[in-house]
Amino acid sequence: MKKSIGPKTLLGAVPVLVVGTYDEKNMPNLATVAWGGICNSEPPCVNISLRKNRHSYHNIVFRKVFTVNVLFNDQAQEADFYGIVSGSKYNKFEKTRITPVKSELVDAPYGKEFPIVLDCQVVNQIEIGSHVMFVGKILDVKIEDILLDKDGKFDKSKFKPILYIPTLGEYFAMGGYLGKGHSIGRKYISS
Amino acid sequence: MKKSIGPKTLLGAVPVLVVGTYDEKNMPNLATVAWGGICNSEPPCVNISLRKNRHSYHNIVFRKVFTVNVLFNDQAQEADFYGIVSGSKYNKFEKTRITPVKSELVDAPYGKEFPIVLDCQVVNQIEIGSHVMFVGKILDVKIEDILLDKDGKFDKSKFKPILYIPTLGEYFAMGGYLGKGHSIGRKYISS
């Protein structure tokens, strides 16, 4: 039986995204957000939501660009750290020994040691409530070449993105394979 | 070393969301989207993106409400089916033997057999490109009581939301526990 638990930010598992920006003094910063994902196919776009009191909010408003860094299981402690302290007080790259690299496409830094990086240009900014959503056009995706097999395709056995369950407030790994999209549901077409 | 693979909708794992709506003939429909997530804390809001040619797009524009249904691993085939055929041609509830229930809070249906359901009211609609993003205020969350322990808290061992890896186009289960949010990163504060 269903039980009503009121309005909550519950939605199964969501991706953990680490946003890279420069502040007005050109200090590179990293901030973890759990409110974000892909929001458009053509052009590929990502959405991230930030509170206005966050250091990265001001950085994005100022430069209109950011990177999204996808971290894997072995960097879960780093991802958590980037979400609990402010870039106005900590040099988060330095604290976690991550090398800041300036993107060639946007005026924003990414972490050399992070496996997947998206270069993003703000195309929309929407006030929602506690948070402001930025929609970023994905200009490029860079991935570590060890994630590709010899044919240049993703090797899914090495794909270990961190997940977050909002209401629980806990991180989880990705688990086993369930099946191919646009395929496993076809049994209902003929039935 | 990093390899540039161009602009793609790659972002680790994203949640699989099944959107419930009524069409103009009051036929209940379900549509799976991979572009969506939580986008605001207060008030709790969800975002979903749909192409304009989808049946559910018109249903949402018409009634300004929808439900978001979170399906677990054992319903991955159903989730895939809801994303590959149109509600203009199929009664997807009937085909998959899911019972449509009209929400008490919004003029939209959910699936009785789905473990987590969000009642949502559209508060914003944003044209992005190929897709239109709807921001829905979450009016209530309903969950199956078997997901709660005796103290009324979520039993995470029963939490099995389906995940999707966009570029691979494949579904995955949630995996092992990595740690507590706002906690495991604290080691870097004192270091």
Boltz contact constraints between the chains, C-beta under 6 A:
constraints:
  - contact:
      token1: [A, 1]
      token2: [B, 145]
      max_distance: 6.0
  - contact:
      token1: [A, 2]
      token2: [B, 142]
      max_distance: 6.0
  - contact:
      token1: [A, 2]
      token2: [B, 144]
      max_distance: 6.0
  - contact:
      token1: [A, 3]
      token2: [B, 145]
      max_distance: 6.0
  - contact:
      token1: [A, 4]
      token2: [B, 140]
      max_distance: 6.0
  - contact:
      token1: [A, 4]
      token2: [B, 142]
      max_distance: 6.0
  - contact:
      token1: [A, 5]
      token2: [B, 141]
      max_distance: 6.0
  - contact:
      token1: [A, 7]
      token2: [B, 44]
      max_distance: 6.0
  - contact:
      token1: [A, 7]
      token2: [B, 138]
      max_distance: 6.0
  - contact:
      token1: [A, 7]
      token2: [B, 139]
      max_distance: 6.0
  - contact:
      token1: [A, 7]
      token2: [B, 140]
      max_distance: 6.0
  - contact:
      token1: [A, 8]
      token2: [B, 44]
      max_distance: 6.0
  - contact:
      token1: [A, 8]
      token2: [B, 141]
      max_distance: 6.0
  - contact:
      token1: [A, 9]
      token2: [B, 38]
      max_distance: 6.0
  - contact:
      token1: [A, 9]
      token2: [B, 44]
      max_distance: 6.0
  - contact:
      token1: [A, 10]
      token2: [B, 141]
      max_distance: 6.0
  - contact:
      token1: [A, 11]
      token2: [B, 15]
      max_distance: 6.0
  - contact:
      token1: [A, 11]
      token2: [B, 38]
      max_distance: 6.0
  - contact:
      token1: [A, 12]
      token2: [B, 15]
      max_distance: 6.0
  - contact:
      token1: [A, 12]
      token2: [B, 70]
      max_distance: 6.0
  - contact:
      token1: [A, 12]
      token2: [B, 161]
      max_distance: 6.0
  - contact:
      token1: [A, 13]
      token2: [B, 15]
      max_distance: 6.0
  - contact:
      token1: [A, 13]
      token2: [B, 161]
      max_distance: 6.0
  - contact:
      token1: [A, 13]
      token2: [B, 174]
      max_distance: 6.0
  - contact:
      token1: [A, 14]
      token2: [B, 15]
      max_distance: 6.0
  - contact:
      token1: [A, 14]
      token2: [B, 37]
      max_distance: 6.0
  - contact:
      token1: [A, 15]
      token2: [B, 11]
      max_distance: 6.0
  - contact:
      token1: [A, 15]
      token2: [B, 12]
      max_distance: 6.0
  - contact:
      token1: [A, 15]
      token2: [B, 14]
      max_distance: 6.0
  - contact:
      token1: [A, 35]
      token2: [B, 38]
      max_distance: 6.0
  - contact:
      token1: [A, 35]
      token2: [B, 39]
      max_distance: 6.0
  - contact:
      token1: [A, 37]
      token2: [B, 14]
      max_distance: 6.0
  - contact:
      token1: [A, 37]
      token2: [B, 37]
      max_distance: 6.0
  - contact:
      token1: [A, 38]
      token2: [B, 9]
      max_distance: 6.0
  - contact:
      token1: [A, 38]
      token2: [B, 11]
      max_distance: 6.0
  - contact:
      token1: [A, 38]
      token2: [B, 35]
      max_distance: 6.0
  - contact:
      token1: [A, 39]
      token2: [B, 35]
      max_distance: 6.0
  - contact:
      token1: [A, 39]
      token2: [B, 49]
      max_distance: 6.0
  - contact:
      token1: [A, 39]
      token2: [B, 133]
      max_distance: 6.0
  - contact:
      token1: [A, 40]
      token2: [B, 128]
      max_distance: 6.0
  - contact:
      token1: [A, 40]
      token2: [B, 129]
      max_distance: 6.0
  - contact:
      token1: [A, 40]
      token2: [B, 130]
      max_distance: 6.0
  - contact:
      token1: [A, 40]
      token2: [B, 131]
      max_distance: 6.0
  - contact:
      token1: [A, 41]
      token2: [B, 130]
      max_distance: 6.0
  - contact:
      token1: [A, 42]
      token2: [B, 129]
      max_distance: 6.0
  - contact:
      token1: [A, 42]
      token2: [B, 130]
      max_distance: 6.0
  - contact:
      token1: [A, 43]
      token2: [B, 129]
      max_distance: 6.0
  - contact:
      token1: [A, 44]
      token2: [B, 7]
      max_distance: 6.0
  - contact:
      token1: [A, 44]
      token2: [B, 8]
      max_distance: 6.0
  - contact:
      token1: [A, 44]
      token2: [B, 9]
      max_distance: 6.0
  - contact:
      token1: [A, 45]
      token2: [B, 128]
      max_distance: 6.0
  - contact:
      token1: [A, 49]
      token2: [B, 39]
      max_distance: 6.0
  - contact:
      token1: [A, 70]
      token2: [B, 12]
      max_distance: 6.0
  - contact:
      token1: [A, 76]
      token2: [B, 178]
      max_distance: 6.0
  - contact:
      token1: [A, 76]
      token2: [B, 179]
      max_distance: 6.0
  - contact:
      token1: [A, 77]
      token2: [B, 184]
      max_distance: 6.0
  - contact:
      token1: [A, 77]
      token2: [B, 185]
      max_distance: 6.0
  - contact:
      token1: [A, 80]
      token2: [B, 184]
      max_distance: 6.0
  - contact:
      token1: [A, 80]
      token2: [B, 185]
      max_distance: 6.0
  - contact:
      token1: [A, 81]
      token2: [B, 185]
      max_distance: 6.0
  - contact:
      token1: [A, 81]
      token2: [B, 188]
      max_distance: 6.0
  - contact:
      token1: [A, 84]
      token2: [B, 182]
      max_distance: 6.0
  - contact:
      token1: [A, 84]
      token2: [B, 185]
      max_distance: 6.0
  - contact:
      token1: [A, 95]
      token2: [B, 188]
      max_distance: 6.0
  - contact:
      token1: [A, 96]
      token2: [B, 188]
      max_distance: 6.0
  - contact:
      token1: [A, 128]
      token2: [B, 40]
      max_distance: 6.0
  - contact:
      token1: [A, 128]
      token2: [B, 45]
      max_distance: 6.0
  - contact:
      token1: [A, 129]
      token2: [B, 40]
      max_distance: 6.0
  - contact:
      token1: [A, 129]
      token2: [B, 42]
      max_distance: 6.0
  - contact:
      token1: [A, 129]
      token2: [B, 43]
      max_distance: 6.0
  - contact:
      token1: [A, 130]
      token2: [B, 40]
      max_distance: 6.0
  - contact:
      token1: [A, 130]
      token2: [B, 41]
      max_distance: 6.0
  - contact:
      token1: [A, 130]
      token2: [B, 42]
      max_distance: 6.0
  - contact:
      token1: [A, 131]
      token2: [B, 40]
      max_distance: 6.0
  - contact:
      token1: [A, 133]
      token2: [B, 39]
      max_distance: 6.0
  - contact:
      token1: [A, 138]
      token2: [B, 7]
      max_distance: 6.0
  - contact:
      token1: [A, 139]
      token2: [B, 7]
      max_distance: 6.0
  - contact:
      token1: [A, 140]
      token2: [B, 4]
      max_distance: 6.0
  - contact:
      token1: [A, 140]
      token2: [B, 7]
      max_distance: 6.0
  - contact:
      token1: [A, 141]
      token2: [B, 5]
      max_distance: 6.0
  - contact:
      token1: [A, 141]
      token2: [B, 8]
      max_distance: 6.0
  - contact:
      token1: [A, 141]
      token2: [B, 10]
      max_distance: 6.0
  - contact:
      token1: [A, 142]
      token2: [B, 2]
      max_distance: 6.0
  - contact:
      token1: [A, 142]
      token2: [B, 4]
      max_distance: 6.0
  - contact:
      token1: [A, 144]
      token2: [B, 2]
      max_distance: 6.0
  - contact:
      token1: [A, 145]
      token2: [B, 1]
      max_distance: 6.0
  - contact:
      token1: [A, 145]
      token2: [B, 3]
      max_distance: 6.0
  - contact:
      token1: [A, 154]
      token2: [B, 168]
      max_distance: 6.0
  - contact:
      token1: [A, 156]
      token2: [B, 168]
      max_distance: 6.0
  - contact:
      token1: [A, 161]
      token2: [B, 12]
      max_distance: 6.0
  - contact:
      token1: [A, 161]
      token2: [B, 13]
      max_distance: 6.0
  - contact:
      token1: [A, 168]
      token2: [B, 154]
      max_distance: 6.0
  - contact:
      token1: [A, 168]
      token2: [B, 156]
      max_distance: 6.0
  - contact:
      token1: [A, 169]
      token2: [B, 181]
      max_distance: 6.0
  - contact:
      token1: [A, 170]
      token2: [B, 180]
      max_distance: 6.0
  - contact:
      token1: [A, 170]
      token2: [B, 181]
      max_distance: 6.0
  - contact:
      token1: [A, 171]
      token2: [B, 178]
      max_distance: 6.0
  - contact:
      token1: [A, 171]
      token2: [B, 179]
      max_distance: 6.0
  - contact:
      token1: [A, 172]
      token2: [B, 174]
      max_distance: 6.0
  - contact:
      token1: [A, 172]
      token2: [B, 177]
      max_distance: 6.0
  - contact:
      token1: [A, 172]
      token2: [B, 178]
      max_distance: 6.0
  - contact:
      token1: [A, 173]
      token2: [B, 175]
      max_distance: 6.0
  - contact:
      token1: [A, 173]
      token2: [B, 176]
      max_distance: 6.0
  - contact:
      token1: [A, 173]
      token2: [B, 178]
      max_distance: 6.0
  - contact:
      token1: [A, 174]
      token2: [B, 13]
      max_distance: 6.0
  - contact:
      token1: [A, 174]
      token2: [B, 172]
      max_distance: 6.0
  - contact:
      token1: [A, 174]
      token2: [B, 175]
      max_distance: 6.0
  - contact:
      token1: [A, 175]
      token2: [B, 173]
      max_distance: 6.0
  - contact:
      token1: [A, 175]
      token2: [B, 174]
      max_distance: 6.0
  - contact:
      token1: [A, 175]
      token2: [B, 175]
      max_distance: 6.0
  - contact:
      token1: [A, 176]
      token2: [B, 173]
      max_distance: 6.0
  - contact:
      token1: [A, 177]
      token2: [B, 172]
      max_distance: 6.0
  - contact:
      token1: [A, 178]
      token2: [B, 76]
      max_distance: 6.0
  - contact:
      token1: [A, 178]
      token2: [B, 171]
      max_distance: 6.0
  - contact:
      token1: [A, 178]
      token2: [B, 172]
      max_distance: 6.0
  - contact:
      token1: [A, 178]
      token2: [B, 173]
      max_distance: 6.0
  - contact:
      token1: [A, 179]
      token2: [B, 76]
      max_distance: 6.0
  - contact:
      token1: [A, 179]
      token2: [B, 171]
      max_distance: 6.0
  - contact:
      token1: [A, 180]
      token2: [B, 170]
      max_distance: 6.0
  - contact:
      token1: [A, 181]
      token2: [B, 169]
      max_distance: 6.0
  - contact:
      token1: [A, 181]
      token2: [B, 170]
      max_distance: 6.0
  - contact:
      token1: [A, 182]
      token2: [B, 84]
      max_distance: 6.0
  - contact:
      token1: [A, 184]
      token2: [B, 77]
      max_distance: 6.0
  - contact:
      token1: [A, 184]
      token2: [B, 80]
      max_distance: 6.0
  - contact:
      token1: [A, 185]
      token2: [B, 77]
      max_distance: 6.0
  - contact:
      token1: [A, 185]
      token2: [B, 80]
      max_distance: 6.0
  - contact:
      token1: [A, 185]
      token2: [B, 81]
      max_distance: 6.0
  - contact:
      token1: [A, 185]
      token2: [B, 84]
      max_distance: 6.0
  - contact:
      token1: [A, 188]
      token2: [B, 81]
      max_distance: 6.0
  - contact:
      token1: [A, 188]
      token2: [B, 95]
      max_distance: 6.0
  - contact:
      token1: [A, 188]
      token2: [B, 96]
      max_distance: 6.0
